[in-house]
Amino acid sequence: MSPNPSFLTEILLEEYTYHLPEEHIAVFPVEPRDHSRLLVYNKGNITHTNFYKVTDFLPEGTLLVFNDTKVIPARLYFRRETGALIEIFLLQPQNHSQTAHEAMRQTGSCTWQCMIGNKKRWKEGESLKMLLAISVTESIAVEAVLTDVAQNLVRFSWSPANLPFSDVLAKLGEIPLPPYLNRKASKKDEETYQTVYSRNEGAVAAPTAGLHFTDVVFAELKAKGIETEFITLHVGAGTFQPIKEKNVWQHPMHIEQIVFTKSSLENLLQKPESIFVVGTTSMRSIESLYWYGVKLLRKETTNFFIEKVYPYQVEGQLPTISESFHAIYNYMQQHNLEEIVGETQILIVPGYQFKVCKGLITNYHQPGSTLILLVAAFVGEDWKRIYQEALNNGYRFLSYGDSSVLIPG
């Protein structure tokens, strides 16, 4: 397949930056979480309200898709016998065919790819040990070994060996707040940096658009007849990776794991033309799902991996949403699969033609980030007006900040 002309068009990073004053960065969340502010952009019109009124702005018949990943305490600290502090930041399980939430249930030992702080002090094969108190009479002995210095692979083992890795991390790890908050995680963050519907452990960053939802808001959704569906994308540290290249296409886009169940696909097939998504991670997941169906229909591969520029290279007539989703459903039926695990590297930038998503609920993102590019792709040049309007009205930005509903014209 040869790239189409839009793929060849240079996209300059400087066109997707803006000035974000430090005082607009939310260091702590609003309480209660559904009292954050909400900007509604509906086909060019802007309204200001509060998040607990979000259902008033969602069309009847909407299917609202959430990312139910759960943030893990991914930041760990060990000390060498010399006293040197080693920071280990979990990224993903070594076994990519295994879901991150399955890896969290492993007992006895497991191996993860990590980022390592003070790595030059830690020799390959060297063991770092720690004893964690559970109670007055019980403790967990944990060992970390750098098994591959080039790949940053760390093998963890622990005793009692019957404990799942999630229990070990609950005692050992720290919630990994975004670096731009410039503060240590507190006990309170263990609650506030999770969505109320988080379920599948494996993310190292929260799907922050969902942080505003409460049980009260979910009750309002149900009362209005707005259906909900949950998929899983385990948010990786790459979501914070800044774009350093002048031409956005040169950015080495991160890869994240997606998990879809057969039942969620059935629900998506009921309302393929009415799908709104909560968060950029849900959007990347749903759009990637469409392109996976394209690959199956074209008999290109059965492997669920969407490369960075794949959508910009496909030529010829494309299937409808229903045709694409049915291809995946039929594949799952034929192979007796209740869930399908894939990976996406999709880079959504201006010029991308959205196939599934009709509306987006999202926070306000960092200047010059892949997330700003995604928003610009969705609403066009009006992204600048939306962000300026939010700044002019004192909205709080980034992970713990305020929210928006975006419905393009």
C-alpha positions as CSV (number, residue, x, y, z in Angstrom):
1,M,0.0,0.0,0.0
2,S,1.4,3.4,-0.9
3,P,0.7,6.3,1.5
4,N,-2.0,8.8,0.4
5,P,-1.1,12.5,-0.1
6,S,-2.4,13.5,3.4
7,F,0.1,11.1,5.0
8,L,2.9,12.9,3.2
9,T,1.9,16.4,4.4
10,E,4.2,17.7,7.0
11,I,2.5,18.4,10.4
12,L,4.4,21.1,12.3
13,L,4.4,20.7,16.1
14,E,4.6,24.5,16.6
15,E,1.1,24.8,15.3
16,Y,-0.3,22.7,18.2
17,T,1.2,24.5,21.1
18,Y,-0.3,27.1,23.4
19,H,0.8,29.0,26.5
20,L,-0.3,27.2,29.7
21,P,0.3,29.4,32.8
22,E,1.4,27.3,35.7
23,E,-1.5,28.6,37.9
24,H,-3.9,26.8,35.5
25,I,-2.4,23.4,36.2
26,A,-4.6,21.5,38.7
27,V,-2.3,20.0,41.4
28,F,-5.2,18.5,43.4
29,P,-8.7,17.4,42.2
30,V,-12.0,19.2,42.9
31,E,-14.1,17.5,45.6
32,P,-16.6,16.1,45.0
33,R,-15.2,15.0,41.7
34,D,-18.4,15.7,39.7
35,H,-18.3,19.4,40.7
36,S,-15.4,20.1,38.3
37,R,-16.3,22.6,35.6
38,L,-17.5,21.5,32.1
39,L,-17.1,23.3,28.8
40,V,-19.5,21.9,26.2
41,Y,-18.6,22.5,22.5
42,N,-21.5,21.5,20.3
43,K,-21.0,22.1,16.6
44,G,-19.3,25.4,17.2
45,N,-21.4,26.6,20.1
46,I,-19.8,26.8,23.6
47,T,-21.6,26.4,26.9
48,H,-20.2,26.6,30.5
49,T,-21.6,24.4,33.2
50,N,-20.6,21.8,35.8
51,F,-19.8,18.2,35.2
52,Y,-22.7,16.8,37.3
53,K,-24.9,18.2,34.5
54,V,-23.1,16.3,31.7
55,T,-26.1,14.2,30.9
56,D,-28.0,17.3,29.8
57,F,-25.6,17.6,26.8
58,L,-25.5,14.0,25.6
59,P,-28.0,13.1,22.9
60,E,-30.6,10.5,23.7
61,G,-29.7,7.1,22.5
62,T,-26.0,7.7,23.1
63,L,-23.8,4.7,23.9
64,L,-21.1,6.0,26.2
65,V,-17.8,4.0,26.2
66,F,-15.5,4.1,29.2
67,N,-12.0,2.7,29.8
68,D,-12.1,0.6,32.9
69,T,-8.3,0.2,33.4
70,K,-7.0,0.6,36.9
71,V,-3.9,2.4,37.9
72,I,-1.3,0.2,39.6
73,P,1.2,1.4,42.2
74,A,3.9,1.3,39.5
75,R,6.7,3.4,41.2
76,L,8.9,1.3,43.4
77,Y,12.0,2.1,45.4
78,F,14.8,-0.3,46.4
79,R,18.2,0.3,48.1
80,R,21.4,-1.3,47.2
81,E,23.7,-2.5,50.1
82,T,25.8,0.6,49.4
83,G,22.8,2.8,50.2
84,A,22.2,3.9,46.6
85,L,18.5,4.4,45.9
86,I,17.1,2.6,42.8
87,E,13.7,3.7,41.4
88,I,11.9,1.1,39.3
89,F,8.9,2.2,37.3
90,L,6.8,-0.6,35.9
91,L,5.8,-0.3,32.2
92,Q,4.5,-3.6,31.0
93,P,4.8,-7.3,31.5
94,Q,7.6,-9.0,29.6
95,N,5.0,-11.4,28.0
96,H,3.1,-9.1,25.6
97,S,0.5,-11.8,24.9
98,Q,-0.5,-11.7,28.5
99,T,-2.9,-8.9,29.6
100,A,-1.5,-6.6,32.3
101,H,-4.4,-7.5,34.6
102,E,-3.5,-11.2,34.2
103,A,0.1,-10.3,35.1
104,M,-1.1,-8.7,38.3
105,R,-2.6,-12.0,39.4
106,Q,0.7,-13.9,39.0
107,T,2.0,-15.5,42.1
108,G,5.6,-16.2,43.2
109,S,7.5,-14.2,40.5
110,C,7.0,-12.2,37.4
111,T,9.1,-10.1,34.9
112,W,8.3,-6.6,33.8
113,Q,9.9,-4.1,31.4
114,C,10.7,-1.0,33.5
115,M,12.1,2.5,33.5
116,I,15.0,2.5,36.0
117,G,16.2,5.6,37.9
118,N,19.9,5.5,38.9
119,K,20.3,2.6,36.6
120,K,24.1,3.0,36.3
121,R,24.4,1.9,39.9
122,W,22.5,-1.4,39.4
123,K,24.5,-4.2,37.9
124,E,22.9,-6.8,35.6
125,G,22.1,-9.9,37.7
126,E,22.4,-8.0,41.0
127,S,19.7,-8.7,43.6
128,L,17.9,-6.0,45.5
129,K,15.9,-7.1,48.5
130,M,13.3,-5.6,50.8
131,L,11.2,-6.9,53.7
132,L,7.7,-5.4,53.9
133,A,5.7,-5.6,57.1
134,I,2.0,-6.7,56.7
135,S,1.3,-6.9,60.5
136,V,3.2,-7.4,63.7
137,T,3.7,-11.1,62.9
138,E,3.6,-11.2,59.1
139,S,5.9,-9.8,56.4
140,I,6.6,-10.1,52.6
141,A,10.1,-10.7,51.4
142,V,10.6,-9.1,47.9
143,E,13.6,-9.5,45.6
144,A,14.2,-7.5,42.3
145,V,16.9,-8.7,39.8
146,L,17.9,-6.7,36.7
147,T,17.9,-9.7,34.3
148,D,18.4,-7.7,31.0
149,V,20.2,-4.3,31.2
150,A,19.5,-3.5,27.5
151,Q,15.8,-4.2,27.7
152,N,15.3,-3.0,31.3
153,L,13.8,-6.3,32.3
154,V,13.4,-6.8,36.0
155,R,12.4,-10.1,37.6
156,F,10.4,-9.8,40.9
157,S,10.0,-12.7,43.3
158,W,8.5,-12.8,46.7
159,S,7.5,-14.9,49.7
160,P,4.9,-15.9,50.7
161,A,4.8,-17.1,47.0
162,N,1.0,-17.6,47.0
163,L,0.4,-13.9,47.1
164,P,-0.6,-12.3,43.8
165,F,1.7,-9.5,42.4
166,S,-1.1,-7.0,43.0
167,D,-1.0,-7.6,46.8
168,V,2.8,-7.2,46.7
169,L,2.5,-3.9,44.8
170,A,-0.1,-2.6,47.2
171,K,2.5,-2.8,50.0
172,L,5.6,-2.0,47.9
173,G,4.5,0.6,45.3
174,E,3.4,4.2,45.0
175,I,0.7,5.6,42.7
176,P,2.6,7.2,39.8
177,L,1.3,10.8,39.5
178,P,2.0,12.6,36.3
179,P,5.5,14.3,36.4
180,Y,4.0,17.8,35.8
181,L,2.2,17.8,39.2
182,N,5.7,18.1,40.8
183,R,4.6,16.5,44.1
184,K,4.8,13.1,45.8
185,A,1.7,10.9,45.8
186,S,-0.4,11.0,49.0
187,K,-2.7,8.4,50.5
188,K,-5.6,10.4,49.1
189,D,-4.3,10.0,45.6
190,E,-4.9,6.2,45.8
191,E,-8.6,7.1,45.7
192,T,-8.7,10.3,43.6
193,Y,-6.4,9.1,40.9
194,Q,-8.7,6.2,40.1
195,T,-12.0,6.3,38.3
196,V,-14.9,5.0,40.4
197,Y,-15.4,2.2,37.8
198,S,-11.8,1.1,37.5
199,R,-11.6,-2.7,37.4
200,N,-8.7,-4.2,35.4
201,E,-5.3,-3.4,36.9
202,G,-2.5,-2.5,34.6
203,A,-2.4,1.2,33.8
204,V,0.5,3.4,34.9
205,A,-1.5,6.6,34.3
206,A,-5.2,7.2,34.9
207,P,-7.7,7.7,32.0
208,T,-8.3,11.1,33.5
209,A,-11.5,12.0,31.6
210,G,-13.3,9.4,33.7
211,L,-12.2,10.9,37.0
212,H,-15.2,13.2,37.0
213,F,-17.8,10.5,37.0
214,T,-19.6,9.5,40.2
215,D,-22.4,7.1,41.1
216,V,-24.8,10.0,41.0
217,V,-23.8,10.8,37.4
218,F,-24.1,7.2,36.4
219,A,-27.6,7.2,37.9
220,E,-28.4,10.3,35.8
221,L,-27.1,8.5,32.7
222,K,-29.4,5.5,33.3
223,A,-32.4,7.8,34.0
224,K,-31.9,9.5,30.6
225,G,-31.5,6.1,28.8
226,I,-27.9,6.6,28.0
227,E,-26.2,3.2,27.8
228,T,-22.7,2.6,29.0
229,E,-20.0,0.1,27.8
230,F,-16.6,-0.6,29.2
231,I,-13.4,-1.6,27.3
232,T,-9.8,-1.7,28.6
233,L,-6.8,0.2,27.4
234,H,-3.9,0.0,29.8
235,V,-2.5,3.5,29.8
236,G,1.3,3.6,29.4
237,A,3.9,6.1,30.5
238,G,4.2,7.0,26.8
239,T,1.1,9.2,27.2
240,F,3.3,11.8,28.9
241,Q,6.1,11.5,26.3
242,P,6.6,14.9,24.8
243,I,6.9,15.3,21.0
244,K,10.4,16.5,20.3
245,E,10.4,16.4,16.5
246,K,9.5,19.4,14.4
247,N,7.4,17.2,12.1
248,V,4.9,15.3,14.2
249,W,5.1,12.2,11.9
250,Q,8.6,11.6,13.2
251,H,7.4,11.1,16.8
252,P,8.0,7.5,18.0
253,M,4.4,6.8,19.1
254,H,4.0,4.6,22.2
255,I,2.2,1.2,22.1
256,E,-0.6,0.4,24.5
257,Q,-2.5,-2.8,25.2
258,I,-6.2,-3.0,24.5
259,V,-8.7,-5.7,25.7
260,F,-12.2,-6.1,24.2
261,T,-14.7,-8.7,25.4
262,K,-17.2,-10.4,23.1
263,S,-20.1,-8.9,25.1
264,S,-18.8,-5.3,24.7
265,L,-18.5,-5.9,21.0
266,E,-22.1,-7.1,20.9
267,N,-23.2,-3.9,22.6
268,L,-21.2,-1.7,20.2
269,L,-22.9,-3.5,17.3
270,Q,-26.3,-2.4,18.7
271,K,-25.5,1.3,18.4
272,P,-22.6,1.7,16.0
273,E,-23.7,5.2,14.9
274,S,-24.3,6.6,18.4
275,I,-20.9,6.1,20.1
276,F,-19.5,8.7,22.4
277,V,-16.2,8.0,24.3
278,V,-14.9,9.1,27.6
279,G,-11.3,10.0,27.2
280,T,-8.6,9.9,24.5
281,T,-7.7,6.3,25.5
282,S,-11.2,5.1,24.8
283,M,-11.2,7.0,21.5
284,R,-7.9,5.4,20.4
285,S,-9.2,2.0,21.4
286,I,-12.5,2.3,19.5
287,E,-11.0,3.7,16.4
288,S,-8.2,1.0,16.6
289,L,-11.0,-1.6,16.8
290,Y,-12.5,-0.4,13.6
291,W,-9.1,-0.7,11.8
292,Y,-8.6,-4.2,13.2
293,G,-11.9,-5.2,11.5
294,V,-10.5,-3.6,8.3
295,K,-7.5,-5.9,8.5
296,L,-9.6,-9.0,9.0
297,L,-11.9,-8.1,6.1
298,R,-8.9,-7.5,3.8
299,K,-7.3,-10.8,5.1
300,E,-4.1,-8.9,5.9
301,T,-3.6,-10.5,9.3
302,T,-5.5,-11.8,12.3
303,N,-3.0,-10.2,14.6
304,F,-4.5,-7.2,16.5
305,F,-1.9,-4.5,16.1
306,I,-2.6,-1.1,14.6
307,E,0.6,0.5,13.4
308,K,1.1,4.3,13.9
309,V,0.2,5.3,10.3
310,Y,-1.9,2.4,9.2
311,P,-5.2,4.4,8.8
312,Y,-3.5,6.9,6.5
313,Q,-2.2,4.2,4.2
314,V,-5.4,2.2,3.5
315,E,-6.7,2.7,-0.1
316,G,-10.0,1.9,-1.7
317,Q,-13.5,1.6,-0.3
318,L,-13.7,1.2,3.5
319,P,-16.3,-0.9,5.3
320,T,-19.0,0.6,7.5
321,I,-18.7,0.5,11.3
322,S,-21.1,-2.5,11.4
323,E,-19.2,-4.4,8.8
324,S,-15.9,-3.9,10.5
325,F,-17.2,-4.8,14.0
326,H,-19.1,-7.8,12.6
327,A,-15.8,-9.1,11.1
328,I,-14.2,-9.1,14.5
329,Y,-17.3,-10.6,16.1
330,N,-17.4,-13.4,13.6
331,Y,-13.6,-14.1,14.1
332,M,-14.2,-14.4,17.8
333,Q,-17.1,-16.7,17.2
334,Q,-15.1,-18.9,14.9
335,H,-12.2,-19.2,17.4
336,N,-14.4,-19.4,20.6
337,L,-12.9,-16.2,22.0
338,E,-14.6,-14.4,24.8
339,E,-12.1,-11.6,24.7
340,I,-9.5,-10.3,22.3
341,V,-6.2,-8.7,23.3
342,G,-4.4,-6.3,21.0
343,E,-2.1,-3.4,20.8
344,T,-2.3,0.0,19.2
345,Q,0.2,2.5,18.2
346,I,-2.3,4.6,16.2
347,L,-1.4,8.3,15.9
348,I,-4.5,10.4,15.5
349,V,-3.6,13.8,14.0
350,P,-5.3,16.4,11.8
351,G,-6.2,14.7,8.6
352,Y,-7.4,11.6,10.3
353,Q,-11.0,10.6,9.3
354,F,-12.9,9.4,12.4
355,K,-14.8,6.2,11.7
356,V,-16.7,5.5,14.9
357,C,-16.6,8.3,17.6
358,K,-19.3,11.0,17.4
359,G,-18.5,12.8,20.6
360,L,-15.6,13.0,23.2
361,I,-15.5,13.8,26.9
362,T,-12.0,14.8,27.8
363,N,-9.8,17.0,30.0
364,Y,-7.4,19.8,28.8
365,H,-4.1,18.5,27.6
366,Q,-0.4,19.6,27.5
367,P,0.7,21.9,24.8
368,G,2.4,20.1,21.8
369,S,1.2,16.7,23.0
370,T,-0.2,13.8,21.0
371,L,-3.5,14.4,22.9
372,I,-3.8,18.0,21.6
373,L,-3.3,16.6,18.1
374,L,-6.1,14.1,18.6
375,V,-8.4,16.9,19.9
376,A,-7.4,19.1,16.9
377,A,-8.1,16.1,14.5
378,F,-11.6,15.8,16.1
379,V,-12.8,19.4,16.2
380,G,-10.5,21.1,13.7
381,E,-9.0,24.5,14.2
382,D,-11.7,25.3,16.8
383,W,-9.4,23.5,19.3
384,K,-7.6,26.8,19.8
385,R,-10.9,28.6,20.5
386,I,-11.9,25.9,23.0
387,Y,-8.6,26.1,24.9
388,Q,-8.5,29.9,24.9
389,E,-12.1,30.0,26.2
390,A,-11.2,27.6,29.0
391,L,-8.1,29.7,29.9
392,N,-10.1,32.9,29.8
393,N,-12.7,31.4,32.2
394,G,-10.2,30.1,34.7
395,Y,-10.6,26.4,33.9
396,R,-8.1,24.0,35.6
397,F,-5.9,22.0,33.2
398,L,-4.3,18.5,32.9
399,S,-5.0,15.3,34.8
400,Y,-6.7,16.7,37.9
401,G,-8.3,19.5,35.9
402,D,-11.7,20.3,34.5
403,S,-13.6,18.6,31.7
404,S,-15.2,19.2,28.3
405,V,-17.7,17.6,26.0
406,L,-16.7,17.9,22.3
407,I,-19.3,17.3,19.6
408,P,-17.9,18.4,16.2
409,G,-20.1,19.8,13.4
